[in-house]
Amino acid sequence: MMQIDFPYQFDERGRTAETGPDNHIRDLIEQVLFTTPGERVNRPTFGSGLMQLVFQPNSDELAATVQFLVQGALQQWLGDLIEVNGVQVTSQESTVAVVIVYTIRRTQERQTAQFSR
């Protein structure tokens, strides 16, 4: 079954771009990570709060906070779709990279997604 691709865009035919179920789950993870709670009108608690930490000083404490926030938000909002196997956060100079290892519950397929800001 095809899903609407995120971020919203048009395909080469000028129609709404679609994506497969596995890529759709990765898109959902991205939405959870980069949505600030309070940003969505009908879901005021949706998101991780990760973007609120962007301007904090880079440290081991920041990495631990990001790991905690990401794992909790994914379990809360996508726990019925994925099992979070691990969240690894690395901070280097002005960049924080988040690597998420998860298992898609429907297929039991293990996936890895990486995000950085």
Secondary structure, DSSP 8 states (H G I E B T S, - for coil): --EE-SS--B-TTSSB-EE-HHHHHHHHHHHHHH--TTSSSS-TT-S--GGGGTTS--SHHHHHHHHHHHHHHHHHHHTTTEEEEEEEEEEETTEEEEEEEEEETTTTEEEEEEEE-
